[in-house]
Amino acid sequence: MSQMLQPGIILLKEGTDTSQGIGQIISNINACEAIASIVRTTLGPCGMDKLVYSGNRVTISNDGATVMKLLDIAHPAAKTLAEIAKSQDEEVGDGTTTVVVLAGELLTTAKAFLEEGIHPQVIIRAYRKACKLAKEQVHKLALPVLPKEESDKIDVLRKCASTSLNSKLIGTHADFFADMVIKAVMTLEGGLDIELIGVKKEPGGSLEDSILVDGVAFKKTFSYAGFEQQPKRFENAKILLLNHELELKAEKENAEIKMKDVKDYQSFVDAEWNIIYNKLEKIVATGAQVILSRLAIGDLATQYFADRGLFCAGRVPGDDLTRVAKATGARVQTSVNGLTPEILGHCGSFEERQVGGERYNFFTGCKKTKTATIILRGGGEHFIDEAERSLHDAIMVVRRVIKHNEVVAGGGAIEMEISKNLLEYAKTLANKEQHIIKGYAKTFEVIPRQLLQNAGFDSTDLINLLRKKHSQGDGKGKYFGVDLVKQDLQDSFVNHVWEPALVKHNSIEAATEAAVMILSVDETVKNPKSDGRIPQETMDAAMGRGY
């Protein structure tokens, strides 16, 4: 028989901190509520921005995922919300603030049930059942919007992109950037690979000086002597991509050389020059007019190419080199031996142009794979950084609508309709689940309420009117949400306030899973940190003492 543990036996290392029970769950919920309260004011078109100062880096943003990523969160349970926001951003690109606000509100509701003595597992089961019903409601309320006509399709996508951009710092230029985003996404083919859209930032000018390049563009790399003698424009250019260094290397720095005769020294020097010249001759023999390398191209190679009317650029960033490869059909080579015409890429036009205070290399007319580059202009570095994050969200939204072709009404309309349907379902239950699902349903009202509060409006009256509108039996009010311009209600679907159904579906699922995860943790064990010193008992054992 196994011996039972006697009272007083220590199982964990001395100094280990343990907390458990309902008190621990409530403590975790309080930490998550504090995190949610930070980002909830960023929700919607009237949301406020957050300035996060870390060391010498200052970030101004109202993007939920960005703010959560920059916060130095110490509480282990609260980190869950940051991870949920990150996963939402990676999966669908938008709705990150909604996820955090909704998860925080679900936990606040659960806290009241816990304090009344309801077991966490009962709440978890009810939440999961309600989540399933909410997702079904999203599918029922979603409408296909993309028509077959190309012109009508672009108009629909513009409305979806504008809804995403209206809540961002560049919301005043939503129409301008919505058109840019749609053109960029429409250039992509097949799988709509997001990596084929590059975003470059160039301070100076106004936001509307931003340009969309139908191809690849990147900032001119570091150049050596002889660069200015190279041609800066080619039509029907042949492109060679390398991951190979083209610099003269002194072998005496890499190896020890023993010579019996001083005359032998010259042969070693000549060998060094012959190696680099052989490489350059093989490159020129391919017929390539534009040579790009991820590694350095030195002054000797630069001048060599200039003398032969060729263009070269070294230290090209890896992501730009990859996009050039995909767009032109070129294959990156790690050696200059065995080069054939098949590994060369082709583009309709190559040109170096001035953009703001910098020069950019443009590759346009690429026929292999369609790609696009957005060059963002603006007054300040922080402003352009936030514009880039805003464009990323809009690009992801447009991409999702093209892929899934279903949208739901925004402005809190979908949340209020889900809340109404869940409340009706809860009335059919006769156990504890009725109260929990009612609480789950009421949490969805936090979205329109927060939208109104962030706009500076009194939310009480308008939420009551919205509740009444959605409770009408004729079903005409199911698309009504809040109008933050007129401080009134509006038919969000008619007024083109649309969100991709997939974004809303993922938001509900992610928020519920985050809340369930927090509720399922009833004990936290914190191991003591080692200070690098050897414990005294270990020293005693090593010295033969303590027995």
N, C-alpha and C positions, 0 to 999 in steps of 0.2 A: 504494500500500500504506500501511496505517496504521502509524504508528511505535509500536514497543513501548515501554512505560513503563520507564525506566531506574531502577535502584536509587537511593534517596535522594530521589526526587521526592515532595513533600508534597502529598497530595490534600485533606486536611482542615485546617481552620483550626488555627493553633497554640494549644495548650491543650486540644484536644479529647481526652476520655478514652475509650479504647476497650478493651473486654475481650471475648474471644471463646474459642470452643472448649468442650470438655467441662467444663473448670474453671469457665467462666461459668455453664453450666447447673446444675452442682452448687451454685454460689454462690446462684443464684436459688432452688433447692430449699431450701437452708438457711434463707433468708429466709422462705419460705412455711411451713416447719416451725415457725419461731418464732411466726408469727402463729397457726397452728393450735393450738399449745400454750397460747396465751392463752385461747382460747374453749372448749377441749375439756372443761374442768372445769365448764362451765355445762350440759352435756348431761344430759337426763333429769330425772325428778321430784326427785332428790336433788342436782341441780346447784347449784354455788355462784354467787353474784352477783358482778358486777364493779362497782367504783366508779370511774368515769371523771371526772376533775377537769379542766375546761378553763376557764381564766380564773376567772370567778365562778360558773360553772355546774357543778353536780355532778349526775351521772346514775348511778343504781344500777339495774342491769338484768342479766338473764341471757338476754336475747334476742340471738342471734348477730348478726343484721343490725344491731341498734342498737349493740352494742359495736364491731363492725367499722366502722360509719359514724363513730363518735366517735373512734376511734383515729387519730392523726395519723401515717399510714404514709408514710415517705419512700422506701422501696425500691420502684422501679417494678414489679418482678415481683410483689412481695407485694400491691401494690394490686389485682392481678387477683383475689385471693381476696375482697377487700372488695367488688368489683364483682359477683362471682358470688353472694355472700350477698345483696346488694341485689336482684339480678335474681330470685333464689328468693323473696324476701319479696314482691316486686311481682307475681310470676307466680302463686304458690300460697299465700303468706302464712305458711307454717310450714316447718319442716325446715331452717332457715338454719344452725344449728349443725352439723347432720348433714352438710351440704354441705361446710363448711370442714374438719371433722374427717376426712371421707372423702377429700377432695382432698389434705390433708396426708399422710395415710397412703399414698395412691397414689404420691405423689412420693417418700416415704421408700423405698418398694419399688423404684421406678424408679432411685433413686440407686445402689442395690446393683448393679443390672444395668449401669448406666453405668460404674461402677468396674471391672466385669469386662470392659469393652471392647465391649459390645453397642451398636450404633448407635441413636441416639434414634428414628430413623424406624421401626426394627423394633419398638421398644417401643410407639410410637404406634399402629402398625397392629394390634398384638396387643390393646392397650387398647380400641381402637374395636370390634374384633370381640367382645371380652369384654363390653363395655358393651351391645352389641346383644343378646347372649344374656341378660344380666342383666335387661334391660327386658322381654324375652319371658317370663322367669320371673316377673316381677312380675304380668304379665297372666294367666299361668296360675294363680298362687296367689291372685289377687284374687277376692273373692266378692261378688256383689250382695247388699245387706243391707236395702234399703228395701222394706218390705212395702206392700201397697195400703191397708191400714187406717191411718187418720190417727193413731190413738192409738199403734199399734205403731211407726209411722214416727218419732214424737217420741221414743219410748223409745230407738230405735237412734241417733238424732242426739244424744241426751243422752250416750250412751256415747262417741261420737266426740269431742264437745266436752270431756268430762271428761278424756279421754286427753291432749288438748292442754293443758288448764289445769293438770293435775297436775304438770307440769314447771315451772310458773310460781310467782311469789311469792305469788299468791293461790290456790295449790293447796289450802289448807285450806278454802276456800269454793268448791271446784270445782262442787259440786252446785247451789248457789245461782246462780252465774253461768252455768252450763251451761243452766239453765232460761231465764234472761234472754236469753242469746244465741240460743237456739232460737226463742223468741217473737219476737225482733227480726227474725231472718232469715225466719221464716214469714210475717211481715206483708208482706214484699216480694213483688212479682209478676213474672212473665215472666222477664226477664233477670237478676233478683236483683242489681240495681245497688247496689254496696256504698256508694256515696255517699249513698244514701237513709237510711242509718243514721248518725245523729249521736251523738257521745260528748262529753258536757260534764263538767267536773271541778269539784267544789265541796268544798273542805276542810272537815273537821268531821264528827263522828259516826263510826259504824263502817262497815265495808265493806257490811254487810247492810242499811244504811240507803239504799243505792243504789236508784234507782227506774227503771223502764222506762215511757216515755211512748209511747202509741200515737198518734203524731203528731209535731209539731215543737215543740221547746222551746229557748229560748235566754235568756241572761242579760239582764236589763233594761238597756237602753242608757242613755247619759248623758241626763239630762232637765233641761229648763229650767223657769222659773217657770210655774205654771199646770198642770203635769203632774199634781199630786195632785188637781186638780179633775176630771180626766177619769175616766169610768167604767172599771172594771177587769175587766168581765165582759160578754160578749155571747153570746146563743144564735143559731145560724144566721147567723153574722157574714159580712158582705161585706167583702172585703179588697182594698185597692189597693196595688200595689207600685210604687215609683218609684226611679229613679236620677237624681234631680233635687233641687237645693238649694232649700229653702224658707226663706230668710233675707232680711231687709231689707238691701239693698245701697245704700250711699251712692255715687251715681254720680260725685260730685266726687273720689272717690279713684281712679276708673278713667279719668277723662277730664278734659280742660281745657275749662272753660266760660267763654265771654266774654259779658257782659251789658252792654247799654246803659242799662238801667233797673233799679234795685234791686228793683222790684216783680216783675221776671221771676224772681228767685231763688225766690220762693214757688212758682211754677209748676213749677220743677225739683224742689223738695222734694215737692210733691204727686204728681208723676209717679212718683217712687220708691215712694211708698205705694200708688199706684193699681196699679202692676205686681204687687206682692206680693198685694194684695187680690183682683185679678182671678184670679190663680193659685188662691188659696184658695177663691174662690167656685166655680170650675170643678170643684175636687176635691169640695167638698160636694155639688154638683149631681149627681154620679155615684151618690149613695146609699151610698157606702162608709162603714163604721163603724170599720174599723181601717186606718190609713194607715201603711205602713212605707216608709222610704227608706234607700238605701245612703249618701246624703249627708246633711248636717245639716238638721234641722228646728229653726229658731230659736225664741226665746221668743215672738215675735209670733204665729207660726203655732200654737205649742203652746197659747197662751191662746185663740186663735180657735177651734181645734177643741174645746177644753174647754167653751167657752161654748155649743157646739152639740151637746154630749153625744157626742163622737167621741174615739177613742183614736189617738195617733200615737207613733211611735218613729223617731228618726233615727240615722244611723251604724250601721245593722244590718250585721253582717259579711256579706260576699258569699256565702259558702257557706250560711249560714242563710237568706238571701233566696232563693237558688236552690232550697233544699229546700222552703220555703214555697210557692214558685211551682209546683213539681212536685206538691206534695201538694194544693194548693187549686185549681189550674188557673188561677191569676192570671198575667197577662203583665206583665213589668217594663216600665214606660214611662219614656222619657227626656225626655218633654215632657208638660205638662198640657193641651195643645191637642188637640182631637178625641177626648176620652175617651168611650168607649161602655160600656154594661153588659157587653159580651162580654169585656172585659179584666179584669173583677173576678173574684177568687177567692172560694170559699165553704168554710166549715168548720162542723161541728156546734156547736162551742163554742170560745170564746176566753176565756182567764182569766189574770190575773196572780196568781201564788202565791209564798209565801215558801218557799225551800229553803235550809236552813242560815242563813248570814248574808246571803244575797242574794235578790233577787226575780227570778223567771223568768216569761217569757211563754209560755203553753201554747196550742197550736193542735191540738185533737183533733177526732175525727169527720170527718176529711178523706176524701172519697169519690173524688177524681180519681185520685190515685196513693197507694198505701199507703206509709207511711214510719214510722220509729221513732227515738226518741232515748233514749239511756241517760245518766242523770245519776249519775256516780260519786261516792261519798262515801268518806272515809277520813281517817286521822290526819294524814298529812304530804304535802307536795307531791310528793316523790320517790316515795312509796309509790303515790299516785294515778296518777302518770305511768306507772309500771311496770304498774299494773292496766290502764291503757288499752292499752298494748302487748300485754298478755296477751289482752285481749278481742278485739283485732284479729286475732290468730292464730286464736282459737277461732271467730270469725265466718267467717274465710276457710275453715277446715276444714269447718264445717257447710255452707257454701255449695258447696264442692267436692263433698261427698258427695251433696247434693241434685242437683247438676248431672250427676254421673258415676256415682253409685250403686255404687261399688266400693270395698271396703276390704281391707287386708291386716293380718295379725297384727303387733302391735307388740312392744316389749320385746326387740328383737334377733332375733325369730323369723324374719322375712322375710330378714334379712341372713345368718343362719346357713344357711337353706335355699338361698339364691342361692350362697353359698360352696360348699356341698356339691355342687350341680349343676355349677358351673363346674370344680371339681376333677375330677369324673367326666369332663367333656368334655375337659379338658386331657390326660387319660390316652390319649385317642384320637389325639393329635398326635405327630409324630415329629421335630419340628424345634425351633428356639429358642423358638417361640411357646408350647410346652408349659410351659416354666419361667416365662415372663412371665405367662401366664394363670393359672398356679398362684399366682403372687405376687399377681395382681389378686384372685383368689378369697379369699386369706387376709386381704386388707385389710378385708373386710367384717366380720371378727371384732372389729374395733376398736370397733364400736358397742356390742354387749353387754358387751365388756370395760370400756369407758369408763363405761357405766351402772353396773356393779358397783363400779368404783374410786371413782366419785363418791359412791356410797352408803356407802363405807368398808369394803367387803367384799373378801376375797381372791378375785381373779377366776380364778386358775389352775384350781382344782378344778371350779368351776361351769362354766367354758368347756369343760373336758374332758367333763363330764357332758352339756352341751348338744350338743357335737359328736357324742357317742355316740348321743344321742336322735335327732338328725336323720339319722344314718347307718343307722338301722333300715330294713330293707327293706319293712316293712308300710305305711310312709307315715303312720303315726299320730303321729309326732313332728314333722311339718313345721310345726305351729303353736306349738311350744314355744319360749318365751322365758324371760327371767329374771324372778323375783319379788323385787322390792326391799323388800318388807315382811317376808317370811318367810325371806329369804336362801336361796332355793331356785328350782327350775324351776316353770313353770306353763304351762298351755295358754292362751296369750294370747287366742286366739279365743273360747274358752268363757268366759274371765274378762273379756271385753269390753275388752281393751286393743287398740283398733283405730286404724289410721291410714288416711287416704284413699290409695287406690292411686296417684292422680295425684301426690300429694306425694312418695311414694317414687320413682316413675318419674322425676320431674323432678330429685330429689336426685341420683340415680345419674348421669343424663345431664349435669347441671351440674358435678358433681365431676370426672367423666371429662374433659369439655371443658376445665375449668380446668387439670387436670394435663397434658393434651395441649398446651395453649397454652404452658405453662411449658417443657415438654420441646422444643418446636419453636423456641425462641429460643436461638440459640447465640452471639449477639453483642449487646453493649450499647454504644451510642455516646452519650456525654454531651457536648453542645455547651457550650463555655465561656459563662458568663453575661457579658452586657455590663454594664460599670460606668457606662455613660452617657458615657464620654469618647471623643473621636474618636481612632482609632489614629494613631500618629506618621507611618506611611507615607502615610496619607490626607492628613495636614496637609502633608507634604512635597510631594505631588503637587499640592495646591491652591496652594502657594506657589511652584511651579515648581522645586522642589529635588528632588534624588535621581535625576537623569537622567545 
